[in-house]
Amino acid sequence: MTIKFQADADLNQNIVNAVIRINSEIDFQTANDANLRGLKDDKVLELAAHQKRTLVSHDQRTMPLYNDHARTRFICTVASKF
């Protein structure tokens, strides 16, 4: 089983690039590729769940509130300097 990741619009793109550079076989979709800009958290989680992707986000404030009712995996990262 391959784990598929979805970058939230707020995720540092350098993190996505580094993960793909380390292992190009990892399926890590960017927010731009998924057209996530401007979408509300609940819709982002819904799209990730529909595509069976684990959402990766820096949003520690509002995303966890929506995720309590979503059927998707969610990883919240701390701000990172790449």
C-alpha positions in Angstrom: 0.0 0.0 0.0 1.4 3.4 -1.0 0.7 6.3 1.3 -0.4 9.4 -0.7 0.2 12.9 0.8 -1.6 16.2 0.1 0.1 19.4 0.9 -2.1 22.1 2.4 -1.9 25.6 0.9 0.0 26.8 3.9 2.7 24.1 3.8 6.2 25.2 3.1 6.8 24.0 -0.5 10.5 23.3 0.4 9.2 20.4 2.6 7.4 18.9 -0.4 10.4 19.4 -2.6 12.8 17.8 0.0 10.6 14.8 0.5 10.3 14.2 -3.2 14.0 14.7 -3.7 14.8 12.1 -1.0 12.4 9.6 -2.4 10.8 10.4 -5.8 8.4 7.4 -5.5 6.5 9.2 -2.7 3.2 10.5 -4.0 3.1 14.0 -2.6 0.6 16.3 -4.4 1.1 20.0 -4.1 -1.6 22.5 -3.1 -1.3 24.1 -6.5 -1.8 20.8 -8.3 -4.9 20.1 -6.3 -6.2 23.7 -6.7 -6.5 24.2 -2.9 -5.8 28.0 -2.7 -8.8 29.8 -1.1 -10.6 26.6 -0.1 -11.9 26.3 3.5 -10.4 23.7 5.7 -13.4 21.4 5.7 -13.3 21.3 1.9 -9.6 20.6 1.8 -10.0 17.7 4.2 -13.0 16.4 2.2 -10.9 16.5 -1.0 -8.0 14.7 0.7 -10.3 12.1 2.1 -11.9 11.5 -1.3 -8.4 11.0 -2.9 -7.3 8.8 0.1 -4.5 11.2 0.8 -2.9 12.2 4.1 -3.1 16.0 4.5 0.1 17.7 5.6 -0.3 21.2 7.0 1.2 23.8 9.3 -2.3 24.8 10.4 -2.3 23.9 14.1 -5.2 26.3 15.0 -8.2 25.5 12.8 -7.5 22.4 10.8 -7.6 20.0 13.8 -11.1 21.3 14.6 -12.4 20.3 11.2 -10.5 17.1 11.2 -12.5 15.8 14.2 -15.4 15.3 11.7 -13.4 14.4 8.6 -12.5 10.9 7.4 -8.9 11.6 6.4 -5.5 11.3 8.0 -4.0 14.6 9.0 -0.4 15.5 9.9 0.3 18.9 11.4 3.9 20.1 11.1 5.6 22.8 13.0 7.0 25.8 11.0 10.2 24.8 9.4 13.1 26.7 7.9 14.4 25.0 4.8 
